[in-house]
Amino acid sequence: MAYDPLTAEGPGVGLDHPPSYWAATAGPAPGDDGPLESDRETDVAIVGGGYTGLSAAYHIARMLDARPVVLEANRCGWGCSGRNGGFARPMLGRLELADWIAKWGAPGARALFAEALAGLAETRELIARSGIACDASPPGGLYLAHRPNRIAGLREKQRLLREVFDDDADFLDAETIAAEHFRGAEAFGAMREHWSFGLHPLKLVHGLLRLARGLGVAVHGASPVIGWTRDGNGHVLTTPRARLRARRLVIATNGYTAERLFPPVAGRTLPVLSSIIVTRPMTPEEKGEAGFVSTDVMVDTRKVRHYYRRLPDDRVLFGGRGASGDAPAVQARDRARLLAALKRKFPALRDITADYHWGGWVNISSDFMPRIHRLETDPSVFYAMGYNGTGLAVALLAGRRLAERIAGDDQGVPQQMRGALPRFPLPALRRLGQRAMIQWFRFQDRL
């Protein structure tokens, strides 16, 4: 948690996963190729061993019959790919459907929605190809009105999905939510879509790692890039023990991107902390009183959102805005804050406790949209990032799209996601702007 990508040189060397529920239940990790010990060359170097990097490596090896090399500072999935809530949703960034229509018209919005659904299809396909049991839940996602005055917005979202996107989302009243999903508070209505699903994010990382290495991809853990220079027609990536020369470079570090190391994205990202708790298993009495039978992934209508779901072992995962520091007292308050918010939503769980608590960096872009970009100033450099906290499915698809772009096919990436990440105004003041934004969002959530 002490690591801040805006100021730190790097995230560490060979660090283990944080003590999360995922790390405790993922089972033995598949092996990688160990630290890069001697200088070598490759056609494509990929920095980052998360969803985007491993997906890109797999698809590059499959499409181009190439053998890319992945450099990961710690262990594969150490960043957001192994820490997230496991929500696969039809999302691209944080803009609402109405915002897409307002900015790009109905045809542009439909193209983006099709890409979001393609991300979910890619996720399911990779799960099937990897043959890994990553606890994928039945499809279904609830957007819950945490106040009565948010119902109108959900009904409008349902209307847009049906009329513009030809999607059969449902609207549920409070009684239906209580009968079919859970009995609780802050659930005055909900829009339910039939695409989202939950999964075990770190098990998915393990499956991707096996897929990539099965095609001959070299994946070097404990190999942070500590220097990047140009040398003739290629790139030289320096790690603590050796150097890697590459004709082409893919930056796939998202919320863990060290700005000082990668100038093309400096001033263009805002890493924001998100935190998660996982409770002890509900007792049969608690589960019965709460009526918590739903397997849907759930998000409320706050600007500073809460996201939650029931896990296969009857624990409850609950996430939201992260802590402001890593001091023990700060972490304890963060854990207590999330647990109190969970109990407000589920009064029947008044005695439940949290067995796990962890956090990590979400990468916010200034326009709340992700990018899959090839540098105009250096066409041998590619990056995909800016997932805005909705990146599980889109990050996996971004790896495929990067591979397609490297292969010379630019048709798959929607036009709205092709350009460079826009710079933040006054990037040196991003943390101040973030605090002001959160305070404004909290004020709106209380209205």
N, C-alpha and C positions, 0 to 999 in steps of 0.2 A: 504493500500500500504506500510505502514511502516513495516509491518510484513515480516520478511525474514526467511523462514524455516531453513536456514543454521545456524542461530544464535539465533533465538527466542525459548523460551520454549514452546510456543503454540500460536494459532491464536486468542485467546480471549475467552470470555464466553457469549453466547447468543446474539452475534452481529446480527444485521439485514443485509439483503442483501445490497450490494453497490447500489447507485442510478443509476441503469442501465435501459435501455429500457425494458429489460426482467422483471425486478422487477416492473416497472410501468404498465405493460400490462398483467401480469400473472394471475391477479385475486386473490381472497382470497386464502391463503395457507391452505391446510388441516391441521388439528391439529396433534400433535404428543403426546407422553406420558409425556412431560414435563421433567424437570431435574430429574436425578436419586437421589431420596431423602433418600433411605434406602438401606442397604446392601442386595444383592441378588445373586443368582447363576444361571448359564445358561450353556448349553452344548457348545454353540458357541457365542463368543463375537466378534462383528464387530466394528472396529474403523473407522469412516468416514461415513457420511450420504449423499454421492454423488451417481453418477451412479453405481460405482462398489459396494459400500457397500449396497445400497438398492436393487440392482439386486441380489447380493449374498444372502441377507436376504430372499428375495422372493423365490428364487430357493431352498435354503436350507429348508425353511418351506414347500415348495411344494414337494420336492424330498424325504426328510427324515422325514417328519411329525414332525419336530423339531420346537422349538420356539426360534430362535436366538434373541439376544439383540444388538441393534445398539446404539453406543455412538457417538454423533455429538457435536462438540464444540460449534457451533453457531446454525444456522438453516439449515435444510436439503437443499443441493444444494448451500450452502454459498460459497464454493470454485469454482473450474473450472466448475463443472457441471451446475451451474446457471449463469456463466459469459461468456461462450464460444460463438462462432459465430453461433452455430446451424448448423454446416456442418456435415452431415452424409456421409462419403466417404469410399471407399474400400481401406483403408490404415491401415498398421500396422507399426507405427514408421515413420521415415523419410527417410529410404533407398529407392532408386529407384528400379524398376523392374530389371534393368540390374545388380544392386548390388546383388539382391537376387540370380539371376542366377549365377553370378560369385562366390558367397560364398557357395551356397548350390546346385548348379546344377538345371536343369530344373524341375526334380521331386520335389525337396524341395521348389522351387519357386512356383510351382503350388499348393502345399499344403498350403503355406502361403496365396496365393491369394484366395484359397477356404475358408480359415479362415476369411479373410477380408470380403468376400461376406457373410459368415455366420453371421458376426457382423451386417451387414445391415439387413439381414433377422430377426435376433433377435430384432433389433430396431423396425422394423415394427410390429413384433409379440407383443412386449410389448406395443406398442402404441394401437394396436387393443385390447389387453387384458384389458388395463387400461380404455379404452373407452373415453380417453381424447382427445379433439381437440387441438393438439399442432401445428397446422398450417403447417403440412407437405406439402411440395411443390411437383409438378410433378418431376419425376426423370430426372437427367441430370447434368453433371458437365463439366465445361470448364477449361482447362489448357492453359493459354494464353501466347503467346510469347511476352514478353515486349520489345524485340529487334529483328531485323530481323535474327541475328545470332543464335537465340534460336529455329528457326523453325526446323532445322535439328534434334535437340534433341527430339522435339515433334513427328516428323515423325518416328523416331526410336522407341519411346515409343509406338506409334500406331502399328508399325510392330511387336514388341514383344507381345503386347496384342493379336494381331490376330494370330500370328504363334505359340507362345508358350502357351498362355493362352486361345486360342479359343474364344476370345472376339471381338465383332464387333464395336470397337471404330472407330470414324470418324475423318477425318482431315478437318478443315474448313479454307478457305482462308479469307483474310481481308474483301473481298466484302461480303462473306456469313455471317461473324460475324455482319457486319453493317446491312445487310438485315434482319437477323433473331434474333439478340440478342441485340446489341446496336451499336451506332455510337460513336466512340471515338478514343483516342490515345492509344499507347502502346498495340496494338492488331493487330500484324502483321500476325497472324495465331493462330490456336487453335486446340488442340485435344479434342474431346468431347466424354465422356463415358456416359453410360446410366444407371448408378447405383446410383450415388450420389443424395442426396436431402437435402433440408433445413427444419428446424423445429424450434419451440420455445423451447429452452433448459430448461427453468425453469418450463414451463407447463409440460414437460416430467418428471421432478423431482417430481412434485405434483402427477402425475399419478402413478409413482413408489412407492411413499410413501403410497398412498391409497392401491395399490396392496399388499404391504408387510404387512401393518397393518390389511388388510382384512383377512390375513392368521394367525393372532395372533402374529405377530412380534412386540416386544416392541421397539420403537424408542424414545430415550431420547435426545432431544435437550438441548442446554445450559449445556452440560455434557462433557467438555474436559477431556481427560485422562491426568492427571498430574503426574502419577507414574505407573510403570509396574514392578512387581516382580513375581517370581515363588513361589508357595506354595504347596509343596507336588506334586501331579500329575496335578496341574492346574496353572492358571495364576490369579493374582490379579491386577485388574485395578482400580486405585484410581482416583476418580473425586472430585470436590470441596466439595460435600456433602455426598458421600457414595462410597462404594467399590463394584465392580462387580467381582465375581469369575467365571472362565470359564475353561472348559476342553480344549477347542480349541480357537485359536485366529486368526482373519483375520485382517490384516492391509490394509486399503483401502483408504489411504489419498493422494496418488499420489503427485502432486506438493505442497501439504500443509503438507507433512510429517516432523514432528519435529525430526531431526536426533538425538538430545541428548536423546530423549525419546525412540527411536527404534534403538538400535545399529545394528541389522541385516542389515539395509539399509544405515548406516552411510558411507559417502564417495562414495555412489553409485548413487546419483541423483544430478541433477543440475537444480534447479528451475530458470526459466527465465521468465521475465515479457512480456506479450503480451497486447496490448491495442486495444480498439475498439471505434469507433464513430458511431453514428446513426444520420442521418440528419433529418431535417424537411421533411415532404412529398414534393415530387416534384410537381410543378404546372403542369397542363396539357400541357402548352407551353414548359416547361423544358423537360418533359417526351417525348413530340413529337419531339423536336429538338434533344434530345439525342437518340431517337429511342429505349429507354430502355424498351423493352417488355419482356426480358428473365426472366424466373424464375430459371434458372440454378444457382448453386453455382459456384463461380469462384475463381481461384487461379492463380497467375502469375508465371513466371519462375525465379523470383529472388531467390537467396539463402536466403536472408532476405525477406521473402515472404510478399506480400500483398494478402489479401483474402477479397472478397466482394460479395454482392448479393442485389437484390431488394427485399424488404420485402412486405408482402401483402398489407400494407397501403401506398405503393409507397415511403416509405423512403428508403435510401440506407445505408446498413451496410458496414463498411470498417474497416479492422483491419490490424495490423502489429506489428513490434517490439515495446515493451513497454517502458515507461519512466524509467529514471534511479533513480528517487526519488519521494517523495510524497509532496515536497514543492509546494505551489500554482503556483509559477513561472515556475517550471519544468513541472507541469501538464498542464499549459496553453500552453507551447511550444509543448508538446506532442500532444495536441489536434489540434493545428495549423499545425503541421507537417503532421498528418494524413489527415486533411482536404485539405491541399495543394496537397498531393499525389492523393487524390480522384479527385480533379479538373484537375490535369494533365491527368488523364485517361479519364475523362468525361468533356471536355471543355464546353459543353452545360450547365453544372451545375456550371458555374463560380460564380453565386451569391448565391449558396446554403449555408446554415449554419448547424451547428451540434447542435442538441438538447440534445444529451447524449454523455458522454465520461467516460469510465471506463477501468479497467485493472485487471489482475490476473496472477497467476503463472502457467506456463507450465512446465512439468517435463521432462527434457532431460536426456537420458541415454548415457553412454559413447560410446556405439556401435549403438545408434539410434534405438534400438529395445525394445519393451515392454517385460515384464516377468510376468508369472503366476507361482509362485514358492511355494514349500513346503520346509521348512528348513531341511537340512540334519542333523544338530545338534539338532534340536527339531522338530520332525514331527507333533507336535500339533500347529505349527505356519505357517500361510500361508500369502502371500501378492501378490497383483497384482498392477503394476505401471510401469512408464516409457513410457507413451503413446506419448511423443514427439510432443504434439500439434495436434495430429490427433486422439484423444481418444474418441470421442463421441460414435461411434458404438463399437469400441473394448473394451471400458470400460464396456459397458452393457454386452457384450458377456463374458468379463472376470469374471463378477459376476456369470454368469452361470457356467463357467469353474471351478471357485473356489468351487462352490457347488458340481460339479461332482467329483472333486478331494477329497473333504471331504467325499463324499459318496463312495469313493474307485475306481472311474473310472478316470484313467489318460489318456485315449485314445484320448480325444477331443483336448487336447492342442498340437499344433505342437512342435516338438522336439526343434526347434530354440527358443522357448519361455518358455521352462520349467526350465532352470537353473536359478541360482541366478543372479541378476543384477551385471555386472562386476564393480569393483571399478575404479574410476577415478585415473589416475596417479597423484600423489601429490595433494590429494583432498583438502588440505588446501589452494591451489592456484587456486581453480576452478573459482572464480570470475575474476581473472587476465586472466586465459585462455579463459573465456567467452568473455571478451572485445577484446582480440586478435583475436578470431574466428570471431566475428562480423565485425571487421575491415577488415579481409581478405575476408569475404563474400561480404562486400560492394564493395571492390575493384573488385571482380569478377563480381558483378552486373553491374558495370560501363563499363566493357570491351565490 
